[in-house]
Every structure is written in structure tokens, then in C-alpha cells.
Amino acid sequence: VSDYAFADGSGAGEEERHSSYGVFPLASLFNHSCAPNMCKVLLADWVFLRAARDIEPCEELTQFYCDIRMPVEMRQKELSDLFGFSCTCPRCRFELQLESPSRDASLDASLELWRRFYSCEVPLVHQRFASELQGLVEAAENAVRARL
């Protein structure tokens, strides 16, 4: 049986943490990509998959199974350990090629922006904006939960 399960272990208490588990068989039909064209929206007992960008006709619908902000090596290990596969999406192939020792060393400076963009680091300048955005997201989620 293939099931789609996740847990948000954000340091909540035991009871609250267990309330964030879910199994969504229909959502499990979508494959993984580290550059997905869909994102998950969780509301109470529901999971919604929505387009994260414009999707071309006949393009495969994909979602993420791991934290796609992690470096490629960490994503590959997590996907292998938890799901039993190595991701071969275009982003992973590109990043693995970048990490290859056979590449031209002169590319390092131009690739620094790529590394910073896909890292988990939040520059100090953007921390205030990130906390404001997090507050807005929490307020929106609370408003929706209140209506359910």
C-alpha cells in the first residue's frame, strides 16, 4: 500500500504533534521533484496541492517529498533513506554536475549566487521581512482555521 504521510514536528507538544500527521492517498500519486510545479497547503484535515507556477500542457505534476532548501547531497540522502530512490530531477542533475570535481574551477564565482539562493541561510537584512511574512502567514492560517 502506498501512502502519503507527513509530520510537522515543529517542537510542539506530543498531543499537538500527533494531530499534524496525515495520510493522503490521492496526493501520493504525484511524483517528487526538487523544483516542483505544485506546493502543499495544509488546512485542518485537508491537504491541497496547488500550482506553484504556470504549468505547460502535458507537463508532469510534481511536488516535493523533502525540504528542497537543503543542499543536493542532503536531499539525495533523505530521499534514499526515507523513500528508497535517488532524485534525478533537472535541478539535482544540475547541482550534482556543479559539485563534480571535473568541472571548471573558473565557474566558482558565478555559481556562488546559485548556492546562496538555494541555501537555508537567511541573510540578516531579510530576517525582519521573513518574520513579518511568517506573521502574515500565521494570521491567514488562523483565519481559515476559525472558519472551518
Sequence and secondary structure as in RCSB ss.txt:
>XXXX:A:sequence
VSDYAFADGSGAGEEERHSSYGVFPLASLFNHSCAPNMCKVLLADWVFLRAARDIEPCEELTQFYCDIRMPVEMR
QKELSDLFGFSCTCPRCRFELQLESPSRDASLDASLELWRRFYSCEVPLVHQRFASELQGLVEAAENAVRARL
>XXXX:A:secstr
    EE   SS  HHHHHTT EE TTGGGSEE SS SEEEEEETTEEEEEESS   TT   EE SS TTS HHHH
HHHHHHHHS     HHHHHHHHHH TTS GGGHHHHHHHHHHTSS   HHHHHHHHHHHHHHHHHHHHHHHH 
